[in-house]
Amino acid sequence: MVRPEPALAPRPALLSPALDDLGVRLGPDGGTLRVWSGSADAMQLLIFDDVDLDWATETLPLTPVGDGVFEATTPLLRPGARYAIRVGGPHGAGHTFNPQSLLIEPYSRGLVSGSFGDWRSVVVEGSFDWGASAKPRVPMDRTVIYEGHVKGLTKRHPFIPPALHGTYAGLAHPAMIEHLLTLGVTSVELLPVHAFATEPRLLQLGLTNYWGYNSLNFFTPHAPYATAANRADGPEAVLREFKGMVKLLHEAGLEVILDVVYNHTAEEGIGGPRTSLRGIDNRAYYRQTAEGAYIDETGCGNAVNTSTDAASRLVLDSLRYWANEVQIDGFRFDLAVTLGRDERHSFTPDHPLLTAIREDAALSGSKLIAEPWDVGMGGWQTGNFGDGWLEWNDRYRDRVRNFWLSDIDYARRADTAPVGIGGFATRLAGSSNTFSEERGPLASVNFVTAHDGFTLRDLVSYDVKHNLGNGEQNRDGADTNRSFNHGAEGPTDDERVLATRRTAMRNLMGTLLLSAGVPMITAGDEMGRTQRGNNNAYCHDSTLTWLSWDMAPWQRDLFAHTRRLLQVRRENPALRPKRFARLGERIPSASVMEWFDENGRTMSSDRWNDPAHRTLQYLATSTPEHEEPNRVLLVIHGTEAPTDIVLPDLDDAVFVDLWSSADETPSDTHATFAPGDVVALPGASMRLFRVD
């Protein structure tokens, strides 16, 4: 029998009290569970004992209390209790109710797996002694992000005890903290740590979802990243280990940023796993047509429908939980455009959820980083997220790769590069053609590599991807990588090729860490990690993706270069302007930039885009309110032929040599030069001077 579909009541506002206190709240008489479903007509709470998660010991009704909220209070909801919900509702387009399905309650703080691979929610009390620990609150201009994977960072670390390998506790071990502090980064950005599952397709291939972009739940830390002892003790212990990691990193002055996946869930497309939101209110939680077909703007089977208040509130409440109860410092939003799509599925930077995230007092001070694209119509939105947001700058990535790699490759075959230095210079100075004057250069998260794509070493070692191990006949992963193998595909014994690759890595890392904006380093790039040409290693939980800490001499040199570059960035505020610089202008609110050619003369307009002229001297002056005035001169030489430059005539300046990409090992000596001095530059190289 098909039940009639009820009329839809008006939705409450995003921050309406009707949606307050969803999930379990503990009290003196047990716990109260509140669950929202705009279309359900019946809901049950099932309680399981600690041994048998397949058969409920108690079944209780949840009572509708208005505005789509169902509620039950019982002494059985105590810390450690295992529970699930069942939801019944109407049939019809867009509805997928099945009152026999056992579902994860969306606000669960803990999960355990049943014997058939299904899941049970767990009541977590969550108390923790934070002591004197506090968020570091690193200023944006001093922020350096280090993107890594909890397991991959520590799985093979020789100085971390084996019991802590690949765990939250391992990431907070003194050996790992020492590496991060010695390198000089400020903020660790972790690939997804919300509880996630591996797609059935990957399981059939004998692979796994290693990266974690397949969330089961937005409040629960991924249990397999906890130590065996804490996994055995249950979700309370897992959460305690996670908080302990955050506490120790904070005590070391390091921020923790989470890569969060709110744009889709592990339920995939219609017919995929039914674990939670699909069974609670499919029509409210997922984007779909009037006929019930999913509108998949993520490429993952479904898209969370943040044009509904309940879905948006779920995301916002999750962020509040992690920012306050777990003390997380910031969030990188995977496929953030999906979160900003309205009821017509069009992106708007003023979407109520994006506005609420930016303005919510509970998230004040949190770093908010958008991945500004998805795969839907109008999905590329770099530069359009507005005040309060940082954005991954893919245009920066592409231009920097082009300049140092594909342009050099082209020039070898055509005797000249395809373009001049103008577009590269714009990216170097903060991407003013992408971000508004009001947002400034610190809106740009600059990166050359990320978890998704070639590593730095592979970027200079492979012309094409090598993804056969992913089980998709090399069809997956990006085909346009702007990479260059420098004369040999993959491993080689040719020392000339290897030396050129090492210089290219230093040029790429040097550009990243000397550019205006917020730099992001991908973990392992500082020591030349390889994935053997796989540019989409999301499904490999193995030595292919775990960092190796056994470094050859050239890798130790690359680490030393990266460390030196970060030291130089810290010590020279001219490299980290808070606002866009003005060309030659001396006004109180802006820093100053000046551009010179290889002869030390002001750059002429015809040279900016002339492929025959790819040598540039960039003089940057610090933003006025920085701690002290500072000037640097960055020299870029973008062809493989060596050249000489003439240092510009800057009054009685002294040019102090700080760093050169041409050196295999960074120099500890600081030679000085005078205006008008001639400096020799090897082919395809960079050099940095402080101007005193």
Residue pairs with C-beta under 8 A, 6 or more apart in sequence:
2 90
2 91
2 92
3 41
3 90
3 91
4 90
5 39
5 90
5 91
5 92
5 95
6 39
6 41
6 90
8 38
8 39
9 38
9 67
9 68
11 38
11 308
11 309
11 310
12 18
12 19
12 67
12 309
13 309
14 309
14 312
14 313
14 316
14 352
14 353
14 356
15 313
15 316
15 356
16 67
16 309
18 66
18 67
18 68
18 69
19 36
19 67
19 69
19 309
19 310
19 313
21 32
21 34
22 34
22 35
22 36
22 69
22 106
22 107
22 313
22 314
22 317
23 33
23 34
23 35
23 105
23 106
23 107
23 108
23 109
23 219
24 31
24 32
24 33
24 77
24 105
24 107
24 108
24 109
24 123
25 31
25 32
25 34
26 77
26 78
26 79
26 123
26 125
27 73
29 73
29 75
30 73
30 74
30 75
30 76
30 77
30 78
31 73
31 74
31 75
31 76
31 77
31 78
31 81
31 123
32 71
32 72
32 73
32 77
33 45
33 62
33 71
33 72
33 73
33 77
33 83
33 85
33 105
34 65
34 69
34 70
34 71
35 43
35 62
35 69
35 70
35 71
35 85
35 87
35 105
35 106
35 280
36 67
36 68
36 69
36 70
36 280
36 281
36 310
37 43
37 68
37 70
37 87
37 89
37 280
37 281
37 284
38 68
38 281
38 283
38 284
38 308
38 310
39 89
39 90
39 95
39 97
39 281
39 283
39 284
40 68
40 70
40 87
40 88
40 89
40 97
40 280
40 281
41 88
41 89
41 90
42 61
42 87
42 88
42 89
42 99
43 61
43 62
43 64
43 70
43 85
43 86
43 87
43 88
44 59
44 60
44 61
44 62
44 85
44 86
44 87
45 59
45 60
45 61
45 62
45 72
45 74
45 77
45 83
45 84
45 85
46 56
46 58
46 59
46 60
46 83
46 84
46 85
46 86
46 102
47 56
47 57
47 58
47 59
47 60
47 74
47 76
47 77
47 81
47 82
47 83
48 54
48 55
48 56
48 57
48 82
48 83
48 84
48 120
49 57
49 82
50 80
50 82
53 82
53 112
53 113
53 114
53 115
53 120
54 114
54 115
54 116
56 84
58 74
58 76
60 72
60 74
60 76
61 72
62 70
62 71
62 72
62 85
63 70
63 71
63 72
64 70
64 71
65 71
68 310
77 83
77 123
78 123
79 123
79 124
79 125
79 236
80 122
80 123
80 234
80 236
81 122
81 123
82 112
82 120
82 121
82 122
83 105
83 120
83 121
83 122
83 123
84 102
84 103
84 104
84 105
84 119
84 120
84 121
85 102
85 103
85 105
85 121
85 280
86 99
86 100
86 101
86 102
86 103
87 97
87 99
87 101
87 103
87 279
87 280
87 281
88 97
88 99
89 95
89 97
89 281
90 97
91 97
93 290
93 291
93 292
94 282
94 283
94 288
94 290
94 291
94 292
95 282
95 283
95 292
96 270
96 274
96 278
96 279
96 282
97 279
97 282
98 274
98 279
101 274
101 279
102 118
102 120
103 274
103 275
103 276
103 279
103 280
104 111
104 119
104 120
104 121
104 216
104 217
104 275
104 276
105 121
105 276
106 217
106 218
106 219
106 276
106 277
106 280
106 314
107 219
107 314
107 317
108 121
108 122
108 217
108 219
108 220
109 122
109 123
109 124
109 126
109 219
109 220
109 235
109 239
110 121
110 122
110 123
110 124
110 220
110 234
110 235
110 236
110 238
110 239
111 119
111 120
111 121
111 122
111 195
111 216
111 217
111 220
111 223
111 235
112 119
112 120
112 122
112 223
112 234
112 235
113 119
113 120
114 120
118 275
119 216
119 275
122 234
122 235
122 236
124 235
124 236
124 239
125 236
126 236
126 239
126 325
128 239
128 240
128 243
128 244
130 243
130 247
130 327
131 247
133 246
133 247
133 250
133 251
133 327
134 250
135 250
135 255
135 327
135 329
135 365
136 186
136 250
136 253
136 254
136 255
136 329
137 329
137 365
138 186
138 187
138 255
138 329
140 367
140 390
140 442
140 518
140 578
141 442
141 573
141 576
141 577
141 578
142 186
142 570
142 576
143 186
143 187
143 255
143 367
143 518
144 184
144 185
144 186
144 187
144 513
144 518
144 519
144 520
144 521
144 566
144 569
145 185
145 186
145 187
145 188
145 189
145 257
145 445
145 518
145 519
145 520
145 521
146 180
146 183
146 185
146 187
146 188
146 189
146 520
146 521
146 523
147 189
147 191
147 259
147 447
147 450
147 451
147 520
147 521
147 522
147 523
148 188
148 189
148 190
148 191
148 522
148 523
148 524
149 190
149 191
149 210
149 211
149 451
149 523
149 545
150 166
150 167
150 168
150 171
150 190
150 191
150 193
150 222
150 225
151 166
151 167
151 210
151 225
151 541
151 546
152 166
152 210
152 523
152 524
152 545
152 546
152 547
153 170
153 171
153 176
153 523
153 547
154 160
154 164
154 165
154 166
154 167
154 170
154 171
154 173
154 176
155 165
155 166
155 546
155 547
156 165
156 543
156 546
156 547
156 548
156 549
157 165
157 170
157 173
157 175
157 176
157 547
157 549
158 549
158 550
159 173
159 175
160 170
160 173
160 175
160 176
161 173
163 227
163 228
163 229
164 170
164 173
164 227
166 225
166 546
167 225
167 226
167 227
167 241
168 221
168 225
168 226
168 227
168 241
168 242
168 244
168 245
169 226
169 227
169 230
169 241
169 244
169 245
170 176
171 188
171 245
171 249
172 244
172 245
172 247
172 248
172 249
177 248
177 249
177 252
177 254
180 188
180 252
180 254
181 252
181 253
181 254
182 563
183 526
183 559
183 562
183 563
183 566
184 563
184 566
184 567
184 570
185 254
185 521
185 566
186 253
186 254
186 255
187 254
187 255
187 256
187 257
187 329
187 330
187 367
188 249
188 254
188 255
188 256
188 257
189 257
189 258
189 259
189 330
189 332
189 369
189 520
190 256
190 257
190 258
190 259
191 211
191 212
191 259
191 451
192 211
192 212
192 213
192 215
192 222
192 258
192 259
192 260
192 261
192 334
193 212
193 221
193 222
193 225
193 242
193 258
194 212
194 215
194 216
194 217
194 218
194 219
194 220
194 221
194 222
194 258
194 260
194 261
195 215
195 216
195 217
195 220
195 221
195 222
195 223
196 209
196 212
196 213
196 214
196 215
196 216
196 222
196 261
196 266
197 209
197 214
197 216
197 266
197 273
197 275
198 207
198 208
198 209
198 214
199 209
199 214
199 266
199 268
200 273
202 208
202 209
202 471
202 539
205 471
205 539
207 470
207 471
207 539
207 540
208 539
208 540
208 541
209 538
209 539
210 537
210 538
210 539
210 540
210 541
210 545
211 451
211 538
212 222
212 261
213 261
213 300
213 334
213 538
214 261
214 265
214 266
214 300
215 261
215 262
215 264
215 265
215 266
216 265
216 266
216 275
216 276
217 276
218 260
218 262
218 314
218 315
218 318
219 318
219 321
220 235
221 238
221 239
221 242
223 231
223 235
223 238
224 231
226 237
226 238
226 241
226 242
227 241
229 237
230 237
230 238
230 240
230 241
231 237
231 238
239 326
242 326
243 326
243 327
245 256
246 256
246 326
246 327
246 328
247 327
249 255
249 256
250 256
250 327
255 329
255 330
255 367
256 327
256 328
256 329
257 328
257 329
257 330
257 331
257 332
257 367
257 369
258 322
258 328
258 330
258 331
258 332
259 331
259 332
259 334
260 318
260 319
260 322
260 331
260 332
260 333
260 334
261 334
261 335
262 304
262 306
262 315
262 318
262 333
262 334
262 339
263 297
263 298
263 300
263 303
263 304
263 333
263 334
263 335
263 336
263 338
263 339
263 374
264 298
264 300
264 301
264 302
264 303
264 304
264 335
264 338
265 275
265 276
265 277
265 302
265 304
266 273
266 275
267 273
267 274
267 275
267 276
267 277
267 278
267 301
267 302
268 300
268 301
268 302
269 294
269 296
269 301
269 302
270 292
270 293
270 294
272 301
272 302
277 285
277 286
277 304
278 285
278 286
281 310
282 288
283 292
284 305
284 308
284 310
284 311
285 304
285 305
285 308
285 310
285 311
286 294
286 302
286 303
286 304
286 305
287 294
287 295
287 296
287 297
287 302
287 303
287 304
287 305
287 307
287 341
287 345
288 294
288 295
288 305
289 295
294 301
294 302
294 303
295 303
295 345
295 376
296 302
296 303
296 375
296 376
297 303
297 335
297 337
297 338
297 341
297 345
297 374
297 375
297 376
297 379
298 335
298 338
298 374
298 375
298 376
299 374
299 375
303 338
303 341
303 374
303 376
304 311
304 315
304 338
304 339
305 311
306 312
306 315
306 338
306 339
306 340
306 341
306 351
306 353
307 341
307 342
307 343
307 345
312 352
312 353
312 356
315 339
315 353
315 357
316 353
316 356
316 357
316 360
319 331
319 357
319 360
319 363
319 366
320 360
320 362
320 363
322 328
322 331
323 331
323 362
323 363
323 366
324 362
328 366
329 366
329 367
330 366
330 367
330 368
330 369
331 366
331 367
331 368
331 369
332 369
332 370
332 371
332 392
333 339
333 368
333 369
333 370
333 371
334 371
335 371
335 373
335 374
335 375
336 370
336 371
336 372
336 374
336 385
337 347
337 370
337 372
337 373
337 374
337 376
337 379
337 380
337 381
338 374
338 376
339 351
339 353
339 354
340 347
340 348
340 349
340 351
340 353
340 354
340 381
340 385
341 347
341 348
341 351
341 376
342 348
342 351
345 376
345 377
346 377
346 378
347 378
347 379
347 381
347 384
349 381
349 384
349 385
349 386
350 386
354 385
354 386
354 389
357 363
357 368
358 368
358 386
358 387
358 388
358 389
359 388
367 390
368 388
368 389
368 390
369 389
369 390
369 391
369 392
369 445
370 385
370 389
370 390
370 391
370 392
371 391
371 392
372 380
372 381
372 382
372 383
372 384
372 385
372 391
372 392
372 394
373 379
373 380
373 381
373 382
373 394
382 391
382 392
382 393
382 394
382 395
382 434
383 391
383 431
383 434
383 435
383 436
385 391
386 439
387 438
387 439
389 443
390 442
390 443
390 444
390 445
390 518
391 435
391 443
391 444
391 445
392 445
392 447
392 450
392 520
393 427
393 431
393 434
393 444
393 445
393 446
393 447
393 517
395 427
395 431
395 434
396 427
396 431
396 444
396 446
396 447
396 515
396 517
397 446
397 447
397 448
397 449
398 482
399 423
399 424
399 426
399 427
400 424
400 427
400 448
400 508
400 511
400 512
401 448
401 459
401 481
401 482
401 483
401 508
402 419
402 424
402 482
403 421
403 424
403 511
403 638
404 504
404 507
404 508
404 511
404 638
404 684
405 459
405 460
405 482
405 483
405 484
405 504
405 508
406 482
406 483
406 484
407 417
407 418
407 419
407 614
407 638
408 417
408 484
408 504
408 638
408 639
408 640
408 684
409 484
410 417
410 418
411 417
411 639
411 640
412 640
416 611
416 612
417 611
417 614
417 638
417 639
418 611
419 609
419 611
420 607
420 608
420 609
420 610
420 611
420 612
420 613
420 614
421 608
421 613
421 614
421 615
421 616
421 636
421 638
422 608
422 609
424 636
424 638
425 595
425 608
425 616
425 618
425 636
426 432
426 433
427 446
427 515
428 511
428 514
428 515
428 516
428 618
428 634
428 636
429 441
429 515
429 516
429 580
429 581
429 593
429 618
429 620
430 440
430 441
430 444
430 515
430 516
430 517
430 577
430 580
430 581
431 441
431 444
431 517
432 441
432 580
434 444
435 441
435 443
435 444
436 443
437 579
437 580
440 577
440 578
440 579
440 580
441 516
441 517
441 577
441 578
441 579
441 580
442 517
442 518
442 578
443 517
444 516
444 517
444 518
445 517
445 518
445 519
445 520
446 512
446 515
446 517
446 518
446 519
446 520
447 512
447 519
447 520
447 522
448 456
448 459
448 508
448 509
448 511
448 512
449 455
449 456
449 459
449 522
449 525
450 520
450 522
451 522
452 535
452 536
452 538
453 459
453 477
453 478
453 481
453 535
453 536
454 462
454 465
454 481
454 483
454 531
454 533
454 535
455 522
455 524
455 525
455 529
455 530
455 531
456 505
456 508
456 509
456 522
456 525
456 528
456 529
457 501
457 505
457 525
457 528
457 529
457 530
458 483
458 530
458 531
458 532
458 533
458 534
458 535
459 481
459 483
459 508
460 483
460 484
460 485
460 486
460 501
460 504
460 505
460 508
461 485
461 486
461 489
461 490
461 491
461 501
461 530
461 533
462 481
462 483
462 485
462 489
462 490
462 533
463 483
463 484
463 485
463 489
464 479
464 481
464 489
464 533
465 474
465 477
465 478
465 479
465 481
465 533
465 534
465 535
465 536
466 474
466 490
466 532
466 533
466 534
467 474
467 476
467 477
467 534
467 535
467 536
468 474
469 534
469 540
469 544
470 476
470 477
470 534
470 536
470 537
470 538
470 539
470 540
471 539
476 536
477 534
477 535
477 536
478 535
478 536
481 535
484 504
486 497
486 500
486 501
486 504
487 494
487 496
487 497
487 500
488 494
488 497
490 532
490 533
492 498
498 554
500 684
502 554
502 557
502 558
502 664
503 661
503 662
503 682
503 684
503 685
504 684
505 528
505 558
506 558
506 561
506 661
506 686
507 661
507 684
507 685
507 686
509 521
509 525
509 526
509 558
509 561
509 562
509 565
510 561
510 565
510 659
510 661
510 686
510 688
511 686
512 519
512 521
513 519
513 521
513 562
513 565
513 566
513 568
513 569
514 565
514 568
514 569
514 575
514 634
514 686
514 688
516 575
516 576
516 577
516 580
516 581
516 620
519 569
521 562
523 529
523 547
524 547
525 562
526 558
526 559
526 562
526 563
527 547
527 551
527 555
527 556
527 558
527 559
528 551
528 554
528 555
528 558
529 547
529 548
531 537
531 544
531 545
532 544
534 540
534 544
537 544
537 545
551 559
554 664
557 664
557 665
557 666
560 665
560 666
561 659
561 661
561 665
561 666
564 659
564 666
565 659
568 575
568 658
568 659
568 688
569 575
569 576
572 622
572 630
572 632
572 658
572 690
573 622
573 623
573 626
573 627
573 628
573 630
574 591
574 620
574 621
574 622
574 630
574 631
574 632
575 620
575 632
577 591
577 620
577 622
577 623
578 623
578 625
578 626
579 589
579 590
579 591
579 623
580 590
581 590
581 591
581 592
581 593
581 620
581 621
582 590
582 591
582 592
582 593
583 592
583 593
583 594
583 595
584 592
584 593
584 594
585 592
586 592
588 624
589 624
590 623
590 624
591 620
591 621
591 622
591 623
591 624
592 619
592 620
592 621
593 618
593 619
593 620
593 621
594 602
594 618
594 619
594 648
595 602
595 603
595 616
595 617
595 618
595 619
596 602
596 603
596 616
596 617
596 618
596 619
596 648
597 603
597 604
597 607
597 613
597 615
597 616
597 617
598 613
598 615
598 617
598 637
598 643
598 644
598 645
598 646
599 645
599 646
600 617
600 645
600 646
600 647
600 648
600 649
600 675
600 676
601 648
603 616
607 613
614 636
614 637
614 638
614 639
615 635
615 636
615 637
615 638
615 639
615 643
615 645
615 681
616 635
616 636
616 638
617 633
617 634
617 635
617 636
617 645
617 647
617 648
618 633
618 634
618 635
618 636
619 631
619 632
619 633
619 648
619 650
619 691
620 631
620 632
620 633
620 634
621 629
621 630
621 631
622 628
622 629
622 630
622 631
630 690
631 653
631 690
631 691
632 658
632 688
632 689
632 690
632 691
633 647
633 648
633 655
633 688
633 689
633 690
633 691
634 686
634 687
634 688
634 689
635 645
635 679
635 681
635 686
635 687
635 688
635 689
636 686
637 643
637 645
637 681
637 682
637 683
637 684
637 685
637 686
638 684
639 683
639 684
640 683
640 684
641 683
642 680
642 681
642 682
642 683
643 680
643 681
643 683
644 678
644 679
644 680
644 681
645 678
645 679
645 681
646 676
646 677
646 678
646 679
647 655
647 673
647 674
647 675
647 676
647 677
647 678
647 679
647 689
648 675
649 675
649 676
650 675
650 691
651 675
652 675
653 674
653 675
653 691
653 692
654 672
654 673
654 674
654 691
654 692
655 672
655 673
655 674
655 675
655 677
655 689
655 690
655 691
655 692
656 670
656 671
656 672
656 689
656 690
656 691
656 692
657 667
657 669
657 670
657 671
657 672
657 673
657 687
657 688
657 689
658 670
658 688
658 689
658 690
659 666
659 686
659 687
659 688
660 667
660 685
660 686
660 687
660 688
661 685
661 686
661 687
662 681
662 682
662 685
662 687
673 679
673 689
679 687
681 687
